[in-house]
Amino acid sequence: MRAQQPVYIGTDSGATTSKIGGVWEDATPVSTNLLQRSTDAHLGPVMVVQGWVEAISTYLEQNNLQWDQVRGVGVAIPGPRRSYGVLERGPNLPESFVGFDVYSAYSRALAERAGRAIALAVGNDGNMGGVAEAQRVRGSSTGSVLMLAPGSGLGCAYIDQHGLPLDGATLAGMEAAHMPAPLHLLDVRPYPCGCGRTWGCVESYTSLAGLPLLLAEKLVARPDHPLASLPLSLKERAFALRSLAQQGDQLATEIFDFQARALGLHVATLAMALDPQFVVIGGGLMDTESTSVAFRERYLQQVWEAAYPHLWPAQQANMRVVPATLGDLSQAIGAALVALYHARLAQG
C-alpha cells in the first residue's frame, strides 16, 4: 500500500508563503494539493524553521502518512547563499536571516521531531522548481533543461542529464536573473535592481520587479491611458497590466511583448553557455487559471522569435520552448525530488 511506502518531503520557503509537497520513491507526487502556510519571516529564522516542521506534520496527517516514512527532506530557499545552506543578504528577507544556517537549524528541528536524523538537501528555489519541471518535460529522456520563471523576480535553473541543478562553487551558479541584459538591443536604460547592481539586471526587464518602471515610461507617452490617472502607486497599477493585456489593451500588450523579447534574448545568451534541449517558461504568466491560451501562446512566440536569430543552427532546429505545467507545485515537488535523487546517489 502507498501509505506504507517511503516518502520524500519538499519545503518551498518563499519570503511570504511557504509550501509543502511530497513524492513517493518512484518520483510520483503524493498529492497535487500543496499545503501552504505564511512564512512569518518577521518572527525570525528560528520560528520560520519551526513552522516548516509543524507544516510537514500537518501535511503528513492530511495524507495519512507518518514521520517514520519520511526518508529525506529538501528545502528550496531564496538566493543568494553564503555557503551550503547559509543565507546571504537578499532583497526579500529581513536582516535577521543574513548568515542564518538553514541546513543546520532545519536538520536539528527535523531530527527532534522525527526522533532520528533525516537527510536534508538545500537548494535555490528556482533550481528546485526547475528540477520538477525538467522531470515533467523530458520524460524518460536525458535532455538538459533551462527554466526561466518570471514572477516577483526571475527564477532561473539549469538541470543536467541526471536531473540535478547547476549550483556552482558558491551555490550561485544560476543566479542568472542578475546577469546584465543586452540594453543596446532592448533600447532601454539600466534599471535599478534589488540586488544592488547597476548594470541592468535581466530581472528588471522580465518580471514584476521592473514592471512599474516600464509602466512609468510608457505612461509618459500615453498620458490619456486610464492607468495614468488612477490614484494608486505604480506598483499597484502594474498589477492591472496582465488583465488589461488579455483584454487587448495596446499599452499593456506592448509591455508584455517587451518583457517576452527581453526574456528571449536571455534564452539566447544562456544557450551560448548551457546549450539546453528544452527551455521551460514558468511563473504566473503561464498560469492556466489566470492567463488565457492566446496570451500564453503570444508570450511564448515572442520569447522564441527574440531568441531564434542569436542561436546556432543546430540549436534553432532542436531547441524547444515550452510552458511550465506544475505551477505552484514546482518548487516544493522539486525540493522533494532532489531529496530523493540524493538518496539514490547515496545508495549507488
NUKOL-440606 format. One record per residue: z, x, y of N, C-alpha, C, O in turn. Coordinates in steps of 0.1 Angstrom, whole numbers, plus 5000, padded with zeros to 4 digits. Layout:
ZXYZXYZXYZXY ...
end
This chain:
500050084988500050005000500050095013500650195013 499350045023499250115035500650145041500850255047 501450045040502850065047503650175041504750205047 503250225029504050335023503350475025503850575021 502250475032501450595034501950675046502550625055 501650815046501950895057501250845070500150795069 501850865081501250825094501350935104502351005104 500450945113500451035124500450965137499650875139 501350995146501550915159501050995171501251125171 500450925180499950985192500650925204500850805205 501051015214501650965226500751015238500351125239 500250915245499450945257500350925269500650815273 500751035276501651035287500851035300500451145305 500550925306499950915319501050925330502250905327 500650955342501650965353502350825356503450825360 501650715352502150585355502550515342503650455341 501650515332501850445319501750535308500850625307 502650525298502550595285502150495274502550385274 501350545265500850465254501050535240501050655239 501250445230501550495217500450435207500250315208 499950525199498950485189499250565176500050655176 498550525165498750595153497550595144496650505145 497450695135496350695125496950725111498050785110 496250675101496650705087496150845083495450905091 496450895072496051025068494551035065493951145064 493850925064492350925063491650915077490450895078 492450915088492050925101491650785107491150775118 491850675100491650545105492850495113493950535110 492650415124493750375132494650285124494250195116 495950295127496950205122496750065128496849965121 496350065140496149935147495249965159495250075165 494449865163493649875175494449825188493949815199 495749795185496649755196497549865200498249915192 497549905213498350005218499749945222499849835226 500750035221502049995227502050075241501950195241 502249995251502250055265503550035271504149925271 504050145278505350135285505150215298504350305299 505950175308505950255320506550395317507550415310 505850495323506250635321507650665328508450745323 507850595339509050615347509350765351510350815349 508250825356508250965359509350995370509851105370 509650895378510650915388512050945383512950995390 512250905370513550935364513751075359514851115355 512651155359512751285355512251305341512151215333 511851435337511251455324512051425312511551385302 513351455313514151425301514151275297514051245285 514251195307514251045304512851005300512750905292 511851065305510451035300510351065286509750975278 510751175281510651215267511451115258511051075248 512651085263513450985256512750855254512850785244 512050815265511250695265510150695255509850595248 509550815253508450825243509050805229508450725221 510150855226510750845213511150695210510950645199 511750635220512050485219510750405217510750305209 509750445224508450365222507850385208507350295203 507950505203507550525189508250435179507750375170 509650425181510450345172509950195173509850135163 509650155185509150015187507750005180507549895173 506850095182505550095176505650085160504950015154 506550175155506650175140507150035135506749985125 508149985142508749855139507649745139507549655130 506849745150505749645152504749655140504149555137 504549765134503549785124504149805110503549855101 505449765109506149765096506149905090505949925078 506450005098506450145094507850195096508650145103 508150315089509450375090509250525095508150575094 510350575101510250715106510050815095509450915097 510450785082510250875072508750885068508350975060 507850795073506450805070505750895080504550935078 506350925091505751005102505651155098506751215096 504451205097504251345092503951435104504051555103 503551375115503251455127503051375139502751255138 503251435151503151365163502251455173502451575173 501451385180500651455191500951395204501251275205 500951475215501151425228500151475237499851595238 499551375245498551405255499151415268499751315273 499151525275499751545288498751585298497751655295 499051555310498051595321498151735324499251795323 497051795328497051945331497351955346497451865353 497452085350497352205342498752235335499752175337 498652345327499952385319500152535322499252615323 501452565322501852705325501652785312501252895312 501952725301501752785287501752665278501852545282 501752695265501652585255502852485256503952525254 502452365260503552255262504352265274505252185275 504152365283504952375295504052335307502952395309 504552245315503752185326503752285338504752355341 502652285345502452345358502452245368502452125365 502452275381502352185392501052105391499952165390 501051975391499851895391499851795402500851775409 498751725404498651635416499351505414499451435424 499651465402500151325400501551315395502051205393 502251425392503651415387504651475397504351555405 505851415397506951465406507251615404506951675393 507851675414508151815414509051855402509051965397 509851765398510851785387510151825374510851875365 508851795372508151825360507551965360507152015349 507552035371506952175371507852265363509052275365 507252335353507952425345508652355333509352425325 508552225332509252155321508552185307507352175306 509352215297508852255284508752125276509752085269 507652055276507451935269507551955254508151875247 506952065249506952085235508352095229508652035219 509152185235510552205230511352075231512052035222 511352005243512151895245511751775236512551705230 510451755234509951645226510251675211510551585203 510051805207510351845193511851815190512151755179 512751845199514151825197514451675196515251635187 513851595205514151455205513551385193514251295187 512451425188511851375176512751405163512951315155 513151535163514051575151515351495151515851455141 515851475163517151405164516951255159517851205152 515851195163515651055159515251045145515750945138 514451135139513951125126514951185116514851155104 515851265120516751335111516151455104516651505094 515051495109514351615103513251665114512951595123 512851785112511751835121510451765118510051745107 509751735129508451675128507451765136507751795147 506351795129505351885136504851815148504451695148 504751895159504251835172503151915177503152035177 502051845181500851905187500851865202500851745204 500651955211500551925225499151955230498652065227 498551865238497251895243496951825256497651735260 495951865263495451805275495051665272494351635262 495351565281495051425279493551405278493051325269 492751465286491251455285490751505272489851445266 491351615267490851675254491251575243490351555234 492351515243492751425232491851305232491451255221 491551255244490551145244489251185238488551105231 488851305241487551355235487551365220486551335214 488651405215488851415200488551275193487851275184 489151175199488951045193487550995195486950935185 486951005207485550965209484551045201483550995196 484851175199483951255191483951205176482851205170 485051175171485151125157484251005156483550985146 484350915166483650795166482050815167481350755160 481650895176480250905179479450995169478350965167 480051095163479251175154479451145140478751195131 480351055136480451005122480751125113481751195115 479951135103480151245093479451375097479551475089 478751375108478051505112479151595119480251565121 478651715122479551815128479051855142479351965147 478251765149477751795162478851815172479851735172 478651905181479651925192479551805202478451755204 480651785209480751665218481351705231482451765232 480651675242481251685256481651545260480851455260 482851525265483251395270483651415285484351505289 483151315293483451315307483951165310483151075307 485151155316485651025318486151005332487351035335 485350945341485750925354486750805355486550705349 487850835362488850735364489550765377488850775387 490850765377491550815389491250955392491150995404 490951035382490451175383489251175373488651075370 488851295369487751315360488351385347488551505348 488451315336488851375324487651445317486551385317 487951565312486851645306487351695293488551735291 486451705283486851765270485551815263484451755264 485751915255484651965246485251975232486252045230 484651915223485151905209484151985200482951955200 484752075192483952165184483552095171483951985168 482952175162482452125149483552085140483352005130 484852135142485952095134486751975139487751935133 486251925150486951805156488051835166488751745170 488251965169489352005178488852045191487652095193 489652035202489252055215489252205219490052275214 488452245229488552375235489652375245489652295255 490652455242491852465251491752595260492152585272 491352705255491252825263492552905262493552855256 492653025268493753115266495053065273496153085269 494852985284495952925291496052775291496652715299 495252715281495152575279494452505291494652385293 493752585299492952525310491452535308490652535317 491052545295489652575291488752465295487552495298 489152335296488252235300488752155312488652035313 489352225322489752165335488452165343488452215355 487452115337486052115343485952025355484952035363 486951935357486851845369487051925382486651885392 487552045380487852125392486852245393487152345401 485752235387484652325389483952275402483952155405 483252365409482552325421481352245418480552275409 481152145426479852065425478752135432479052205441 477552105428476352165435476052095448475252005448 476852125458476852055470475452045477475051955483 474652155475473352165481472352055475471452005482 472652025462471751925456472251785459471451685459 473551765461474151635464474051605479474151495484 473851715487473751695502475051635508474951545516 476151695504477451655509478251775513478051885509 479351745521480251855524481351865513481451775505 482051975513483151995503484251905506484951915517 484551805498485651715500486951785495486951865486 488151755501489351805496489751745482489251635479 490551825475490951775461492451795460493051885466 493051715452494451715450494951845443496151875444 494051925437494352045431494552155441495152265438 494152135454494252235464493052315467492952385477 492052315458490852385460489952325471489952205473 489252405478488452355489486952375487486152365496 486552415475485152435472484252315468483052325466 484952195468484252075465484252045450483252055443 485452015445485651995430484751875426484651775433 484151885414483351775409484151645409483551535411 485451645406486251525405486151445418486151325417 486051515429486051445442484751365444484651275453 483651385436482451315438482151225427481051155427 482951215417482651135405483751035401483550965392 484851035408486050955404486650875416486150895427 487650805413488350725423488950825434489150785445 489250945430489851035439489051055452489651075462 487751055450486951075462486250955467485450955477 486450845460485750715464486050675479485050635485 487250685483487550645497486750735507486250685518 486550865504485750945513484350915513483650905524 483750885501482350835501482150705508481150685515 483150615506483050485513483150505528482350435535 484050585533484150605547482850655553482450605564 482150745547480950805552479850695552478950685561 479850615541478750505541479050405552478050355557 480250375554480550265564480250305578479950225587 480150435581479750485594478350435597478050395608 477550435587476150395588475950245586474850185590 477050185581476950035578478149965584478949905577 478249965598479449905604479449755602480549695605 478349695598478249555596478649505582478749385580 478949605573479349565560480749505560481549545567 480949395551482149325550483349425548484449395553 483249535541484349625539484749695551485949745552 483849705561484149785573485249715582485949785589 485349585581486349515590487549465582488449405588 487749495569488849455562490149535567490049655568 491249465569492449535574493249595562494449575560 492549685555493149745543492849895544491949935551 493549975537493350125536491950145529491450055522 491450265532490150295525490250295510489350255503 491450335505491650335490491650195485491050165474 492350105492492349965488490949905488490549825479 490249935498488849885499487949945488487049875483 488150065485487350135475487550055461486550055453 488649995459488849925446487949805445487649765434 487349755456486449645455485049685452484249595449 484749815452483349855451482749825437481549785436 483549835427482949815413482549665412481449645407 483349575417482949435416481749405425480849335421 481749465437480549445446479249505440478249435441 479349615434478149675428477549585417476349575416 478449515410477949425399477349295405476749225398 477649275418477149155424475849195432475249105439 475449315431474149355437474349415451473349435458 475549435456475749485469475149625470475349715462 474249645481473549765482474349895484474149995478 475349885493476249995496477050035484477050155481 477649945477478349975465477550035454477950135448 476349985453475350035443474950175446474950265437 474750205459474350345463475550445460475250555456 476750395462477850485459478050525445478250635441 477850425436477950445422476750525416476850605407 475650505423474450585419474650735423474350825415 475250755434475650885438476650955428476451065424 477650875425478650935415478050965402478351065396 477150875397476450905385475551025385475551105376 474851045397474051165398474851285398474551385392 476051285405476951405406477451435392477551545388 477751325384478151345370477051405361477351495353 475851355363474751405356474451555359474151635349 474551595371474451745374475551825368475351935363 476751765367477851835360477551845345477851945339 476951745339476551755325475551875323475751945313 474651885332473651995331474352135332474052225325 475252145342475952265344476752305331476752415327 477552205326478352235314477452265302477852335293 476252205301475352225290474852365289474552415278 474852435300474452575300475452665293475052765287 476652625293477752705286478052645272478452725263 478052515271478652445259477552395249477752395237 476352365254475252315246475652205236475552215224 476252095241476651985232475551905227474451895233 475751845215474751755209474951615215473951545217 476251575217476551445223477251455236478151545237 476951375245477751365258478251215258477451125259 479551205258480251075258480751045273481451135278 480350935278480850905292481850795290481550685285 483050815294484150725293484750675306483950675316 485950635307486550585319486350445321485750375313 486950395332486950245334485550195337485250075335 484550275341483250225344482550185331481550115332 482950235320482350205307483150095299482850065288 484150035306485049935300484249805299483749745309 483949755287483149645284483749515290483049415291 485049515293485649395298485749385313485949285319 485349505320485449505334484149535341484049525353 483149575333481849605339480749535330480949515318 479649505336478549435329477649535322477649655324 476949485312475949565305474949635314474649755313 474449555324473549615334474149725342473449825344 475349705346476049815354476149945346475850045350 476649925333476850045325475550115321475450235321 474550035318473250095315472650165327472050275325 472750115339472250175351472950305353472350415356 474250305352475050425354474650535344474450655348 474650505331474250605321472850655323472550775322 471950575328470550615330470550715342469750815342 471350685352471350775364471950905360471551015365 472950905351473551035346472451115339472351235342 471751055330470751125322469651175331469151295329 469151095340468051135349468451255358467551335361 469651255362470151375370470251495362469951605367 470651485349470851605341469551655336469351775335 468651565332467451605324466651725330466351815322 466351725343465451835348466051975347465352075347 467351975345468052105345468452155331469052255329 468052075321468352115307467152195301466052185306 467452275291466452345283465652245275466152135272 464352265272463552175265464152125252464152005249 464852205244465452165232466652065235466851975227 467352095245468452005249467851875254468451765250 466751875261466151745265465751665254465851535254 465351725243464851655231466051605222465851505215 467151675222468151655212469451595217470251525210 469751615230471051575235471051415237470051355240 472151355234472351215235473451185245474551235243 473251095255474351055264474650915260473850825260 475950885256476350755251477650715258478350795263 477950585258479150535264480350555254480150545242 481550575259482750575251482950435246482550335252 483650425234483850295228485350265226485650145222 486250355227487650335224488450285236489550235234 487950305248488750255260490150325260490250445258 491150235263492450285265493050345252494150415252 492450315241492950375228492750525227493450585219 491750575234491250715231492250825231492350905221 493050835241493950945242495150945233495551045227 495650825230496750815221496250835206496850905198 495050775203494450795190494050945188494251005178 493551005199493151145198494351235196494251325188 495451205202496651285200497151275186497551375180 497051155180497451135166496451205157496851265147 495151205160494151275152494451435152494251495142 494751485164495051625165496251665156496251765150 497251575156498451605148497951605133498451685125 497051515129496551505116495751635112495851685102 494851675121493951785119494851915118494451995109 495851925126496752045125497452045111497552155105 497851925106498451925093497451965082497852035073 496251925083495251955073494952105073494852165063 494952165085494652315086495852385080495652495074 497052335082498252405077498252395062498852485055 497752285056497652275042496552355035496452365023 495652415044494552485039493452405034492352455030 
end
